[in-house]
Amino acid sequence: MDKIDALLTERGKTYGDAVLTHSRIAEVWSGILQHEVSPYEVALCMAGLKLVRANVNPDHTDSLDDALGYTRIAQSILGP
């Protein structure tokens, strides 16, 4: 298990299944934005948020780890 897998496992224990959570976030964002947002788009947007934070504070590597985690979640959403 690599660092990102460990991070996702840890976060899963705290927040539940990542794919299900991103589906729920997509439903909420869709309601707020009044157009359909997919779970995949949620993961990409969250990765983008973390990349912006990494740019603001490059010494805080947690943001890069989180961005990688969100891209792994995006891959999981797409399936094998």
Helices and strands as residue ranges (DSSP letters): H 3-15, H 18-33, H 39-56, H 62-78
